[in-house]
Amino acid sequence: MGESEGPRHGVEGRHNEPADERLDQLIKIALSDTDPDGPVRWQVITVLRERGDVEAFALARRLCASEATPERVLGADILGELGRGRPFMDRTLPVLRCLAASETDPRVLYAVLLAFGHLRDRRALPSVIELAEHTHPTVRYGAAYALPHVMGDPPDPAGVAALHRLAGDSDDDVADWASLGLTLGGGRSAADAVTGGEGDDVGGQILDP
C-alpha cells in the first residue's frame, strides 16, 4: 500500500513548483516506470490528458523528437491521449505521421499506431496501411488494432483490404485481432468490443502482442 501511495504523491504533490518544472518532473516519474503498461506511467499520462493544455502538447511533441526510444514512446502515448475532445488533433496528426514514416524502432511504431487508434481520425489511414506491411509482428498487431478506428464510416476499401491481409497474417495474434476487426465490420473496433466502448482509456493495456 505504501508503494502505491508514493507514486501518487510524486505525480500530484508538486503544485507549488513552476509549470515547466512540474511537467519535467512528471516525465521523469513516467519514464521511471519501464513497463509500457505500468500504472505509474499511465497515471502521469492521465494527469497530462486532464491538463490538456498547449504546454503538455509541446512537451509531448518534444519527446517525439528525442533520441531516446523510451521518450519517443512516451511522447506518442501522450499525444494519443492528450485532452478531452482532442483539442490538438490537427497539430498532433502531422507529428505522429512523421514518426510513422521515419521511425525504425517497433516499440515506437506500436505506440504511434495505438495513438492513431485512440484519435480515430481518417487522415491517419495511409500511415496505418503502410505500417500494416511492416516486417515486425508487433507493428502489424498495432496496425490491426488501429485500422478499424481510422477506416471511417463507411469503411475505406483500402483499409478493409489491409485488414483482410492482416487477418491472414503468419502471426496468430495479428491474425486474430484483424479477424475480430473484420467481424465487427470496421464500424466498431475490437477494443470497443472487449472494453464496452472504453478502448480509448485503457492505455493500450488490453493489447498484448
C-alpha positions as CSV (number, residue, x, y, z in Angstrom):
1,M,0.0,0.0,0.0
2,G,2.9,2.3,0.8
3,E,4.3,1.8,-2.7
4,S,1.1,2.8,-4.4
5,E,0.9,6.0,-2.3
6,G,4.4,7.0,-3.1
7,P,4.0,7.4,-6.9
8,R,0.6,9.1,-6.4
9,H,2.2,11.7,-4.2
10,G,5.0,12.1,-6.8
11,V,2.5,12.8,-9.6
12,E,0.2,15.1,-7.7
13,G,2.1,16.6,-4.9
14,R,4.1,19.4,-6.5
15,H,1.6,22.1,-7.3
16,N,3.8,24.9,-6.0
17,E,6.5,24.3,-8.5
18,P,6.7,26.4,-11.7
19,A,4.8,24.8,-14.6
20,D,7.8,23.7,-16.6
21,E,9.4,22.1,-13.6
22,R,6.2,20.2,-12.8
23,L,6.0,18.9,-16.3
24,D,9.6,17.8,-16.3
25,Q,9.1,16.0,-13.0
26,L,6.1,14.3,-14.4
27,I,8.0,13.0,-17.3
28,K,10.8,11.7,-15.0
29,I,8.2,9.9,-13.0
30,A,6.6,8.3,-16.1
31,L,10.0,7.2,-17.5
32,S,10.9,5.6,-14.2
33,D,8.1,3.1,-14.9
34,T,9.7,0.9,-17.5
35,D,6.6,-1.2,-18.1
36,P,4.8,0.3,-21.2
37,D,1.5,-0.5,-19.4
38,G,2.7,0.4,-15.9
39,P,0.3,2.1,-13.6
40,V,2.6,4.9,-12.6
41,R,3.3,5.7,-16.3
42,W,-0.3,5.8,-17.2
43,Q,-1.2,7.8,-14.2
44,V,1.1,10.5,-15.4
45,I,-0.4,10.3,-18.9
46,T,-3.8,10.7,-17.4
47,V,-2.7,13.8,-15.5
48,L,-1.4,15.3,-18.7
49,R,-4.6,14.3,-20.6
50,E,-6.7,16.1,-18.0
51,R,-4.4,19.1,-18.1
52,G,-4.8,19.2,-21.9
53,D,-3.0,22.5,-22.5
54,V,-0.5,23.7,-25.0
55,E,2.4,23.2,-22.7
56,A,1.6,19.5,-22.3
57,F,1.2,19.2,-26.1
58,A,4.6,20.9,-26.7
59,L,6.2,18.6,-24.2
60,A,4.8,15.5,-25.9
61,R,5.9,16.8,-29.3
62,R,9.4,17.4,-27.9
63,L,9.5,13.8,-26.6
64,C,8.6,12.5,-30.0
65,A,11.8,14.1,-31.4
66,S,14.0,12.7,-28.6
67,E,17.0,10.5,-29.4
68,A,15.9,8.2,-26.6
69,T,13.5,5.4,-27.6
70,P,11.5,5.4,-24.3
71,E,10.9,9.1,-24.6
72,R,9.6,8.8,-28.1
73,V,7.3,6.0,-27.0
74,L,6.0,8.2,-24.1
75,G,5.6,11.2,-26.4
76,A,3.4,9.1,-28.8
77,D,1.4,7.7,-25.9
78,I,0.7,11.2,-24.6
79,L,-0.3,12.6,-28.0
80,G,-2.8,9.7,-28.3
81,E,-4.5,10.7,-25.1
82,L,-4.0,14.4,-24.7
83,G,-7.1,16.4,-23.8
84,R,-10.7,15.6,-23.7
85,G,-12.2,16.3,-27.1
86,R,-8.7,16.1,-28.7
87,P,-8.1,19.8,-28.9
88,F,-4.7,19.4,-30.6
89,M,-5.8,16.9,-33.3
90,D,-4.7,19.0,-36.3
91,R,-1.3,19.5,-34.7
92,T,-0.9,16.0,-33.4
93,L,-1.6,14.0,-36.5
94,P,1.4,15.5,-38.5
95,V,3.8,14.7,-35.6
96,L,2.5,11.1,-35.5
97,R,2.5,10.7,-39.2
98,C,6.1,11.9,-39.4
99,L,7.1,9.4,-36.8
100,A,5.2,6.7,-38.7
101,A,7.2,7.5,-41.8
102,S,10.7,7.9,-40.2
103,E,10.8,5.7,-37.1
104,T,12.6,2.3,-37.2
105,D,12.0,1.0,-33.6
106,P,8.9,-1.3,-33.4
107,R,8.2,-0.1,-29.9
108,V,7.7,3.5,-31.1
109,L,5.7,2.5,-34.2
110,Y,3.4,0.4,-32.0
111,A,2.8,3.4,-29.7
112,V,2.2,5.6,-32.8
113,L,-0.4,3.1,-34.0
114,L,-2.2,3.0,-30.7
115,A,-2.3,6.8,-30.7
116,F,-3.8,6.7,-34.2
117,G,-6.4,4.3,-32.9
118,H,-7.2,6.5,-30.0
119,L,-7.5,9.6,-32.1
120,R,-9.9,7.9,-34.5
121,D,-9.1,10.2,-37.4
122,R,-9.4,9.0,-41.0
123,R,-6.4,11.1,-42.0
124,A,-4.2,8.6,-40.3
125,L,-5.3,5.8,-42.6
126,P,-2.5,6.0,-45.2
127,S,0.1,5.7,-42.4
128,V,-1.6,2.8,-40.8
129,I,-2.0,0.9,-44.1
130,E,1.7,1.4,-44.8
131,L,2.7,0.1,-41.3
132,A,0.4,-2.9,-41.8
133,E,3.1,-4.3,-44.2
134,H,5.8,-3.9,-41.6
135,T,8.2,-6.9,-41.0
136,H,7.8,-6.8,-37.2
137,P,4.6,-8.6,-35.9
138,T,4.2,-6.1,-33.0
139,V,3.9,-3.3,-35.6
140,R,1.4,-5.2,-37.6
141,Y,-0.5,-6.0,-34.4
142,G,-0.7,-2.3,-33.7
143,A,-2.0,-1.7,-37.3
144,A,-4.7,-4.4,-36.8
145,Y,-5.8,-2.5,-33.7
146,A,-5.7,0.9,-35.4
147,L,-7.4,0.1,-38.7
148,P,-11.0,-0.3,-37.5
149,H,-10.7,3.1,-35.7
150,V,-9.5,5.0,-38.7
151,M,-11.2,3.5,-41.7
152,G,-14.2,5.8,-41.5
153,D,-17.9,5.1,-41.9
154,P,-18.5,3.6,-44.4
155,P,-15.1,1.9,-44.1
156,D,-12.5,2.9,-46.7
157,P,-12.0,-0.1,-49.1
158,A,-8.2,0.2,-48.9
159,G,-8.4,0.0,-45.1
160,V,-10.7,-3.1,-45.3
161,A,-8.3,-4.7,-47.8
162,A,-5.4,-4.1,-45.4
163,L,-7.4,-5.6,-42.5
164,H,-8.1,-8.7,-44.7
165,R,-4.4,-9.1,-45.4
166,L,-3.7,-8.9,-41.6
167,A,-6.4,-11.5,-41.0
168,G,-4.2,-13.9,-42.9
169,D,-1.0,-12.9,-41.1
170,S,1.5,-15.6,-40.1
171,D,1.4,-14.3,-36.5
172,D,-1.6,-15.7,-34.8
173,D,-2.2,-12.7,-32.5
174,V,-2.1,-10.3,-35.5
175,A,-4.5,-12.5,-37.5
176,D,-6.9,-12.9,-34.6
177,W,-7.1,-9.2,-33.8
178,A,-7.6,-8.3,-37.5
179,S,-10.3,-11.0,-37.9
180,L,-12.2,-9.6,-34.9
181,G,-12.0,-6.2,-36.6
182,L,-13.4,-7.6,-39.8
183,T,-16.2,-9.4,-37.9
184,L,-17.2,-6.1,-36.4
185,G,-17.3,-4.6,-39.9
186,G,-14.9,-1.7,-39.2
187,G,-17.6,0.4,-37.6
188,R,-16.8,-0.7,-34.1
189,S,-13.3,-1.7,-33.1
190,A,-12.1,-4.8,-31.4
191,A,-11.0,-2.8,-28.5
192,D,-14.6,-1.4,-28.1
193,A,-15.9,-5.0,-28.1
194,V,-13.6,-6.0,-25.3
195,T,-14.0,-2.9,-23.2
196,G,-17.6,-2.0,-23.8
197,G,-16.6,1.2,-25.7
198,E,-13.9,2.4,-23.3
199,G,-11.0,1.5,-25.5
200,D,-9.5,5.0,-25.5
201,D,-9.0,5.0,-21.8
202,V,-7.1,1.7,-21.2
203,G,-3.7,3.0,-22.5
204,G,-3.3,0.0,-24.8
205,Q,-3.3,-2.4,-21.8
206,I,-5.7,-4.8,-23.4
207,L,-3.3,-5.3,-26.3
208,D,-0.6,-7.8,-25.5
209,P,1.4,-8.8,-28.7
